[in-house]
Amino acid sequence: MQTQIPAPPQERMAAVAAVDLVKVYGSGDTAVRALDGVTVGFDRAQFTAIMGPSGSGKSTLMHCLAGLDTATSGQALLGGTDLTRQSDRVLTKVRRERIGFVFQSFNLLPQLTAEQNILLPLELAGRKADRHLFGHLVESLGLTSRLSHRPSELSGGQQQRVAVARALASRPEVVFADEPTGNLDSRSGAEVLLFLRNSVRELGQTVVMVTHDPGAAAYADRVVLLADGRVAGDLDQPSLASVAEALQALAVNR
Ligand SMILES: Nc1ncnc2c1ncn2[C@@H]1O[C@H](COP(=O)(O)OP(=O)(O)OP(=O)(O)O)[C@@H](O)[C@H]1O
């Protein structure tokens, strides 16, 4: 008799995963193997930082996992969806409806108010805002009195907090943050990182962040280290000291 192997329960499946992911830019003598067989999973309701030396493939990995770039081979899985097999039309829909983005440069629309910026992805997806979640995000990000302001009337820290609210307002399966504190002073940066960490703890949000800053990575539950397009380390409950030490070891071994 054949034994049926039960499928893994949904909650145990990684929110996002790369399976033997390869990305080659260009061809022939000038080809660059930016990802060289990366296999890694990012659990639900966990805050993971991706770190590694410049050129190690951090942005490429994030872009492939977010459907912003296509891998050469392997799988980029969001829930059960392999993004490497989807059309541009489907990828646009996936990015709009299932992923939240926070970029270093905020990327707010200058002609819209903070509130309009926060609600724009929901509007584009034809979905109604969850007013309770909206209220919670705005209040805990300290934006209540800033909702009618345009980005030019906000500080960098406030603009990034609007971008964070925008990323979370649709309850996406994952928030990808690319150097979210890169343009912020240390206090504003800490506010954004604390909020991201709380959104994982309190809202069960999954967050994957690329950063160069060991201090920022220490807010995460886990740090995945890349070197030369491969996974080169994995730290649970990282501290500033353990992250700095791991990065130092990578630099020495290069
Ligand atoms: N569009 C592209 N065309 C050709 N090569 C590219 C392209 N984008 C990235 N690369 C190369 O792929 C490799 C990985 O780049 P990637 O930007 O993913 O690294 P990174 O770890 O994010 O670097 P950094 O920390 O400097 O931002 C590098 O060698 C880079 O030069």
PDBQT file of the ligand as one rigid body, heavy atoms in Angstrom, charges set to zero:
ROOT
HETATM    1  N1  LIG A 301      21.934  45.036 -14.121  1.00  0.00    +0.000 N 
HETATM    2  C1  LIG A 301      23.106  44.457 -13.909  1.00  0.00    +0.000 A 
HETATM    3  N2  LIG A 301      23.930  44.151 -14.932  1.00  0.00    +0.000 NA
HETATM    4  C2  LIG A 301      25.116  43.545 -14.729  1.00  0.00    +0.000 A 
HETATM    5  N3  LIG A 301      25.592  43.201 -13.514  1.00  0.00    +0.000 NA
HETATM    6  C3  LIG A 301      24.820  43.493 -12.457  1.00  0.00    +0.000 A 
HETATM    7  C4  LIG A 301      23.557  44.132 -12.587  1.00  0.00    +0.000 A 
HETATM    8  N4  LIG A 301      23.031  44.292 -11.353  1.00  0.00    +0.000 NA
HETATM    9  C5  LIG A 301      23.932  43.771 -10.474  1.00  0.00    +0.000 A 
HETATM   10  N5  LIG A 301      24.998  43.293 -11.147  1.00  0.00    +0.000 N 
HETATM   11  C6  LIG A 301      26.168  42.622 -10.544  1.00  0.00    +0.000 C 
HETATM   12  O1  LIG A 301      25.685  41.518  -9.795  1.00  0.00    +0.000 OA
HETATM   13  C7  LIG A 301      26.448  41.395  -8.584  1.00  0.00    +0.000 C 
HETATM   14  C8  LIG A 301      25.494  41.469  -7.387  1.00  0.00    +0.000 C 
HETATM   15  O2  LIG A 301      24.957  42.759  -7.332  1.00  0.00    +0.000 OA
HETATM   16  P1  LIG A 301      23.918  43.238  -6.204  1.00  0.00    +0.000 P 
HETATM   17  O3  LIG A 301      23.525  44.636  -6.531  1.00  0.00    +0.000 OA
HETATM   18  O4  LIG A 301      22.853  42.225  -6.069  1.00  0.00    +0.000 OA
HETATM   19  O5  LIG A 301      24.835  43.173  -4.915  1.00  0.00    +0.000 OA
HETATM   20  P2  LIG A 301      24.586  43.840  -3.472  1.00  0.00    +0.000 P 
HETATM   21  O6  LIG A 301      25.085  42.847  -2.485  1.00  0.00    +0.000 OA
HETATM   22  O7  LIG A 301      23.192  44.302  -3.365  1.00  0.00    +0.000 OA
HETATM   23  O8  LIG A 301      25.587  45.066  -3.545  1.00  0.00    +0.000 OA
HETATM   24  P3  LIG A 301      25.561  46.491  -2.761  1.00  0.00    +0.000 P 
HETATM   25  O9  LIG A 301      25.717  46.143  -1.306  1.00  0.00    +0.000 OA
HETATM   26  O10 LIG A 301      26.774  47.188  -3.274  1.00  0.00    +0.000 OA
HETATM   27  O11 LIG A 301      24.278  47.176  -3.088  1.00  0.00    +0.000 OA
HETATM   28  C9  LIG A 301      27.486  42.503  -8.603  1.00  0.00    +0.000 C 
HETATM   29  O12 LIG A 301      28.703  41.973  -9.094  1.00  0.00    +0.000 OA
HETATM   30  C10 LIG A 301      26.903  43.516  -9.568  1.00  0.00    +0.000 C 
HETATM   31  O13 LIG A 301      27.916  44.244 -10.201  1.00  0.00    +0.000 OA
ENDROOT
TORSDOF 0
